[in-house]
Amino acid sequence: MVQLMSSSDVLDVRVEDGLATVTLNRPEALNSLNMDLKRALAGWLDDVRYDNSIRAVLITGAGRAFCAGGDLSEMNPDLSPERARMRQDHLLKSVFIPLAQLPKPVIAAVNGHAHGGGLSLALACDIVIAAEDAQMSLGYVHRGLVPDCGVLHFLPRIVGTARAKELLLTGRRFNALDALAMGLIAQAVPAAELMEIATTSARSLASGATVALAMTKNLVDQSWQQSLEQMSELEGFSQAVCRASADHREGLSAFAEKRPAVFNGT
């Protein structure tokens, strides 16, 4: 049964069997991030973080775009540097950081355009699956701006420093097949099959061992800042928690009984 978790003029969230499908819903503006959409995303992310009924998230966009980035009509060059920085800080801390640190797996289904902050939104997710005809770019320099929305953190870690500089300094457009070759996304699939493939992957994660998935995601993210010794210690603590979980007991029983495991997420 599909449950409408929340809906607004700009964001639609539907939940089925532990999977929340989140659709950015400003198709007339290519789902660009205006203040209303930012607020809706921030509010939903705040709610879902501690909602144990949600075990995985799938994010996509309505119409012919995933997200075209920031809404240029709301950008005010006359803002003071202090005010502009406060707005950017709030966006990072209410949307992009909570999304990247969500303690459950997140898949981005990139349909059509994904530019600037829109592409960064996808890169804040754990797995990116894109339609083969999707068009992407990080063209901040074409607007006289530096990259933001966390992309300076995500991009070099995914594609390496040299490739990140090339994409950011030229601001060039590229397609999903280019992105796949760079390792920027996990899959490039026919546009007509995007949602079916992405939903199947997300449902698999939603039925997985939720505690282990959340800890694995967190450990991978921490690995960039930790030494081998520190990571080994973190692995040990995390493994101890997982060994006490119901999902681990179910995994052992399923293996012994030669059947698929049925995890409940605890």
Buried (B, 14 or more C-beta within 10 A) or exposed (E): EEEEBBEBEBBBBBBBEBBBBBBBBBBEBBBBBBEBBBBBBBBBBEEBBEEEEBBBBBBBBBBBBBBBBBBEEEEEEEEEEEEBEEBEEEBBEBBBBBBBEBBBBBBBBBBBBBBBBBBBBBBBBBBBBBBBBBBBBBBBEEEEEEBBBBBBBBBBEBBEEEBBEEBBEEBBEBBBBBBBEBEBBBBBBEBEEBBEBBBEBBBEBBBBBBBBBBBBBBBEEEBEEEEEEEBEEBBEEBBEEBEEBEBBEBBEEBEEEEEEBEBEBE
